[in-house]
Amino acid sequence: MTASMTGGALGVVGQLLVVLGVALVAVGALGLVRLPDAYLRANAVTKAAALGLVLVLVGAAVLAPGLDAVVVLLVAAALQLFTVPVAGYAVGGAAWRARAPMDPRTQREEGTDPTDDPEDPDGGCTEGTGP
């Protein structure tokens, strides 16, 4: 194989990875608009953003000409895989603590209710309490 054939094949693979990543991010954005509650939206955006952005970064690493660029892009992809799920979990937890309404079709664990917080014996009720 010559260098030009390898570069052409790598170019196609890199472009394909970038296009797939952008498509996943677009699907996540569509989920953000179309899904009925905050919990499903956070789930869709977290999954699509993590995988989509990682595919874009890996595709850019395949297309990048230098070792420095490849290392930086792969480190960024690895950091995405560690930080995006934590952020999604934090968004879901914040929605839960804020008692964001849940669509009736959303499946949840039995016995879980935002008012059943063991750390909050009043069940979130602040009525009639004061300093």
N, C-alpha and C positions, 0 to 999 in steps of 0.2 A: 504493500500500500504506500502510496506517496503521501507527502505532507498535505497536499492540497485536497486529496480525497478525505483524509481524516478531519481536516479543518472544516470541510463542507458538511460532513456528517455531524460533527460536533455543533456546528452552527445551527443545523436543523433541530437537533436535540435541545439545544439551549432555547431556541425560539419556541419550540413546542412546550417546554416547561414554563416559560414566561406566559404564554397564551393560556395554558391550563390554570396557572396561578391567578391570572386576572379573571378568568371565568369563575373560579371559586369565590373570589372576593365579590364579584358581581352577584353571585347567588346568595352570598351572605347579606349583601345590601338589600336584595329583594326580600330575604327573610326578615330583615329588620323592619321593612315597610309592611309586609303582609301578615306576619304572625300576630296572634291575638293578645298575648300578654308579655310582661317584662321578662319572665323566666324563659320562655321559648325564644324570645328575641336575643337574650344574652347567650343562650346555648348556640343558636345559629351563627351569630356573629363571631363568637369565640372559635368555633370549629373552622369556619370558613376563613377567618383572618389568620389563624395559626397555619393551617395547611396551605392556603393560597399565598400568603406572603413568603412562606418557606419555599414554595415552588418557584416563585418569582426570583428570590435570592439565589437559589441553586441554579436556575436558568441563567441568571446574570453571571454567576461564577463560571459556568461552562463557557459563556461568551466572552468573559474577561480575558484580556491578553496577558496580564502579569500575575505573578505569584502573590504579591502583596494584596491585590484586589480580591483574589480568590480566598485568601485567608480571612480577610475582613468580612467578606460576604458570608462565608461559612460560619464564622463566629456569630454574626448577626442572626443567621438562621437558627443556630443552636440556642441563642438567648431567647429568640421568639418562642421556641418550643417549651422553654421553661417559664416564661413570664406570662404568656397569653392565657394559659389555663388558670393561673392564680388570679389574674385580673377578672376573668369570667366568673370565677367562684366568688370573688369579692363583690362583683356587681349583683350576682344572684342573692348573696347574703344581705346586701344593702336593701334590695327590693323586698326581701322577706321581712327584715326588721322594720321597714317602712310600711309593711302590710299592703304591698301593691296587690291589687285585685288579681285573682287567678281565674283564667277562663275555665268554665265548668268541664270542658273537654280535656284539660291538662291533667295528666295522671300524676298522683302524688302518693307518698307513702301513707298508709293508714295510721291514724293517730297523730298526725302532724298538723298543727294549726299554729299560725303565727301568734295566737294568744296563749299557747301552751308553752311559754318560755320558762324553763326551770329557774333561770336567773332573775325572772321578773314575776314574783308571786301575785302581783295585782293583775297580771294578764295584759299589761300595756295600758290599763285604765289609769289615767292621771286625774280623773274627775274627782273633785272634792279633796284633793290633797294639796298641800301648800307648804311653804316654808314656815 
